[in-house]
């Protein structure tokens, strides 16, 4: 390989953090042609993990490194959410979380690339594309080893948990998570609730916040939050909560308030 090409690969590797995916189209945009990429793979500088995606040879790359590529190179809205985001934020350490599963959200209609879907990330990635919240609201940066990615903030993450409830997320656990979120900012939370498109999520969020006795709850302007019309049966054979017109599990309604 020519010294010029060696210099280019050194420049690339020094500019990219370890542990991340580099997509072929993005590399081409940076001046690394498909032919040059092929040479780098042949020379053991880069290693393919699927069609259109590479890592530096010998690098250990988790699903977070793939999300880094999607966010930085593709402008994707894909991000860790729900319980996974709460765990990354240190908000769910007291709950038993599945260490072999990562919950990832994306914008409605947004598909994961084939290389992402086919690669073995060690953990099982559960992906939910939905537009019930604006793609650019309620996110925060999180350092992962040598790079940072956007993940759901605590408030958005809990809303994502409620979006998955009750089929894929237990509501009693959502309440226990809510109990720990005593530092939410009502200024940041208000627009998130106003823009949320899921009546179920909004009603459950407010119900749990009030039930948990969160101090920030009283600073929310409920008049600006559209809670829809009619009743919502979240579960069968549950307890009806008239204020929020929802039917919730009996064990949740009777769950004792715990000290925060």
C-alpha positions as CSV (number, residue, x, y, z in Angstrom):
1,X,0.0,0.0,0.0
2,X,1.3,3.4,-0.9
3,X,2.5,5.8,1.8
4,X,-0.3,8.2,0.8
5,X,-3.0,5.6,1.5
6,X,-1.3,4.6,4.8
7,X,-1.3,8.2,5.8
8,X,-5.0,8.5,5.0
9,X,-5.9,5.4,7.1
10,X,-3.9,6.7,10.0
11,X,-5.7,10.0,9.7
12,X,-9.0,8.2,9.7
13,X,-8.2,6.0,12.7
14,X,-6.8,8.9,14.7
15,X,-10.0,11.0,14.0
16,X,-12.5,8.3,15.0
17,X,-12.9,7.0,18.6
18,X,-12.4,3.3,19.2
19,X,-15.4,1.1,19.6
20,X,-17.5,2.7,16.8
21,X,-18.9,1.6,13.5
22,X,-17.9,3.4,10.3
23,X,-20.4,3.1,7.5
24,X,-19.2,2.7,3.9
25,X,-21.2,5.5,2.4
26,X,-19.9,7.9,5.1
27,X,-16.3,6.9,4.5
28,X,-16.8,7.6,0.8
29,X,-18.1,11.0,1.6
30,X,-15.0,11.7,3.6
31,X,-12.8,10.8,0.6
32,X,-12.3,7.1,1.2
33,X,-13.4,5.5,-2.0
34,X,-15.0,2.0,-2.1
35,X,-11.8,0.7,-3.7
36,X,-9.7,2.3,-0.9
37,X,-11.9,0.8,1.7
38,X,-11.5,-2.6,0.1
39,X,-7.7,-2.2,0.2
40,X,-7.9,-1.2,3.9
41,X,-9.8,-4.4,4.6
42,X,-7.4,-6.5,2.7
43,X,-4.5,-4.9,4.6
44,X,-6.2,-5.7,7.9
45,X,-6.7,-2.0,8.8
46,X,-10.5,-2.3,8.7
47,X,-12.9,-5.2,9.3
48,X,-16.3,-5.7,7.8
49,X,-19.2,-6.4,10.2
50,X,-21.8,-6.5,7.4
51,X,-22.6,-5.0,4.1
52,X,-21.8,-1.3,4.3
53,X,-20.3,-1.2,7.8
54,X,-16.8,-1.6,9.1
55,X,-14.8,-1.3,12.3
56,X,-11.1,-1.0,12.9
57,X,-9.6,-4.4,12.9
58,X,-9.6,-6.2,16.3
59,X,-11.8,-3.5,17.8
60,X,-14.6,-4.6,20.2
61,X,-17.8,-2.8,19.2
62,X,-21.1,-2.9,21.1
63,X,-24.5,-1.8,19.9
64,X,-23.7,1.7,21.3
65,X,-20.9,2.0,18.7
66,X,-23.4,1.2,16.0
67,X,-25.9,3.8,17.3
68,X,-23.0,6.3,17.3
69,X,-22.6,5.7,13.6
70,X,-26.3,6.0,12.9
71,X,-26.6,9.3,14.9
72,X,-23.4,10.9,13.6
73,X,-23.1,9.6,10.1
74,X,-26.8,9.0,9.1
75,X,-28.5,11.7,11.2
76,X,-30.7,9.0,12.6
77,X,-33.1,9.4,15.6
78,X,-32.3,5.9,16.9
79,X,-31.3,6.0,20.5
80,X,-31.3,3.9,23.7
81,X,-34.6,4.4,25.5
82,X,-37.0,3.2,28.2
83,X,-35.3,1.0,30.9
84,X,-32.0,0.9,29.0
85,X,-31.7,4.7,29.1
86,X,-32.7,4.8,32.8
87,X,-30.1,2.2,33.5
88,X,-27.4,4.2,31.6
89,X,-28.4,7.3,33.6
90,X,-28.1,5.4,36.9
91,X,-31.9,5.7,37.6
92,X,-32.7,2.0,37.6
93,X,-29.9,0.4,39.5
94,X,-32.1,-0.8,42.3
95,X,-34.3,-2.8,39.9
96,X,-33.4,-6.1,38.3
97,X,-32.6,-5.2,34.7
98,X,-32.0,-7.7,31.9
99,X,-28.3,-7.1,31.2
100,X,-28.6,-9.1,28.0
101,X,-31.2,-6.8,26.4
102,X,-31.1,-3.2,25.1
103,X,-34.2,-1.3,24.3
104,X,-33.8,1.1,21.4
105,X,-36.3,3.6,20.0
106,X,-36.3,5.4,16.6
107,X,-38.6,7.7,14.7
108,X,-41.8,6.2,13.2
109,X,-41.0,4.4,9.9
110,X,-37.2,4.5,10.6
111,X,-35.7,1.1,9.9
112,X,-32.4,-0.2,11.2
113,X,-29.8,-1.0,8.5
114,X,-29.4,-4.7,7.6
115,X,-25.9,-4.7,9.0
116,X,-27.2,-3.6,12.4
117,X,-30.0,-6.2,12.4
118,X,-27.8,-9.1,11.4
119,X,-24.8,-8.4,13.5
120,X,-24.4,-10.2,16.9
121,X,-24.1,-7.4,19.5
122,X,-24.0,-9.9,22.4
123,X,-27.1,-8.2,23.9
124,X,-30.5,-8.6,22.3
125,X,-31.6,-5.3,20.8
126,X,-35.3,-4.6,20.9
127,X,-36.2,-1.8,18.4
128,X,-39.4,0.3,18.5
129,X,-39.9,2.9,15.7
130,X,-42.6,5.3,16.9
131,X,-43.4,9.0,16.6
132,X,-45.4,9.4,19.8
133,X,-42.8,11.9,20.9
134,X,-40.9,14.4,18.8
135,X,-37.6,12.8,17.6
136,X,-35.5,15.7,18.9
137,X,-37.1,16.3,22.3
138,X,-36.1,14.9,25.7
139,X,-32.6,13.5,24.7
140,X,-29.4,13.9,26.6
141,X,-25.7,13.0,25.8
142,X,-24.2,10.0,27.5
143,X,-20.5,9.1,27.5
144,X,-19.9,5.5,26.4
145,X,-16.2,4.6,26.8
146,X,-14.4,6.9,24.2
147,X,-17.5,8.4,22.6
148,X,-20.9,9.9,23.4
149,X,-24.3,9.2,22.0
150,X,-27.7,10.6,22.6
151,X,-30.0,8.7,24.8
152,X,-33.4,9.4,26.3
153,X,-33.5,11.7,29.3
154,X,-35.1,10.2,32.5
155,X,-38.5,11.8,31.7
156,X,-38.6,10.6,28.1
157,X,-37.3,7.2,29.1
158,X,-40.1,6.7,31.6
159,X,-42.6,7.8,28.9
160,X,-41.1,5.2,26.6
161,X,-41.6,2.6,29.4
162,X,-45.2,3.6,29.6
163,X,-45.6,3.4,25.8
164,X,-44.5,-0.3,26.1
165,X,-46.8,-0.9,29.1
166,X,-48.5,-3.1,30.0
167,X,-47.6,-5.8,27.4
168,X,-43.8,-5.3,27.4
169,X,-43.2,-3.4,30.6
170,X,-44.8,-3.9,34.0
171,X,-46.7,-0.9,35.3
172,X,-45.8,-1.5,38.9
173,X,-42.1,-1.3,37.9
174,X,-42.9,2.0,36.1
175,X,-44.3,3.3,39.4
176,X,-41.1,2.2,41.2
177,X,-39.1,4.0,38.5
178,X,-41.2,7.1,38.9
179,X,-40.6,7.2,42.6
180,X,-36.9,7.7,42.0
181,X,-37.4,10.6,39.5
182,X,-37.7,13.4,42.1
183,X,-35.3,15.7,40.3
184,X,-37.2,16.2,37.0
185,X,-37.5,19.7,35.8
186,X,-41.1,20.8,35.2
187,X,-39.8,23.4,32.7
188,X,-38.3,20.6,30.5
189,X,-41.1,18.2,31.3
190,X,-44.0,20.5,30.4
191,X,-43.3,20.7,26.6
192,X,-42.6,17.0,26.4
193,X,-46.0,16.2,27.8
194,X,-47.7,18.8,25.6
195,X,-46.1,17.3,22.5
196,X,-46.6,13.7,23.4
197,X,-49.1,12.1,21.0
198,X,-50.1,9.2,23.2
199,X,-53.1,9.8,25.5
200,X,-52.3,6.6,27.4
201,X,-48.7,7.6,28.1
202,X,-49.7,11.1,29.3
203,X,-52.5,9.9,31.6
204,X,-50.3,7.2,33.1
205,X,-47.4,9.5,33.6
206,X,-49.4,12.1,35.5
207,X,-51.2,9.4,37.5
208,X,-47.9,7.8,38.6
209,X,-46.3,11.2,39.3
210,X,-49.2,12.3,41.5
211,X,-49.4,8.9,43.2
212,X,-45.6,9.0,43.9
213,X,-46.1,12.5,45.5
214,X,-43.5,14.1,43.3
215,X,-42.9,17.7,44.2
216,X,-42.5,18.8,40.6
217,X,-45.9,17.6,39.7
218,X,-47.7,20.7,41.2
219,X,-45.7,22.9,38.9
220,X,-47.1,21.3,35.7
221,X,-49.9,23.1,33.9
222,X,-52.3,20.3,33.3
223,X,-54.6,22.6,31.3
224,X,-52.1,22.7,28.5
225,X,-51.8,18.9,28.3
226,X,-54.3,17.3,26.0
227,X,-55.5,14.1,27.8
228,X,-58.1,13.2,25.2
229,X,-61.7,12.1,25.7
230,X,-63.3,9.0,27.1
231,X,-62.0,6.2,29.2
232,X,-58.9,4.1,28.6
233,X,-58.7,0.5,29.8
234,X,-55.0,-0.1,30.3
235,X,-55.7,-3.6,31.7
236,X,-58.6,-5.9,32.0
237,X,-60.3,-6.4,35.4
238,X,-58.3,-3.5,36.9
239,X,-59.2,-0.6,39.1
240,X,-60.7,2.5,37.5
241,X,-59.1,5.8,38.4
242,X,-61.7,8.4,37.7
243,X,-59.5,11.5,37.7
244,X,-57.4,10.2,34.8
245,X,-60.1,7.9,33.3
246,X,-57.9,4.9,33.2
247,X,-58.2,1.4,34.4
248,X,-54.9,0.2,36.0
249,X,-53.8,-3.0,37.7
250,X,-55.2,-3.5,41.2
251,X,-51.7,-4.1,42.6
252,X,-50.6,-0.8,41.2
253,X,-53.5,1.2,42.6
254,X,-52.9,-0.4,46.0
255,X,-49.2,-0.1,45.9
256,X,-48.0,1.7,49.0
257,X,-46.1,4.9,48.5
258,X,-42.4,4.5,49.4
259,X,-40.1,7.1,50.6
260,X,-38.1,8.6,47.7
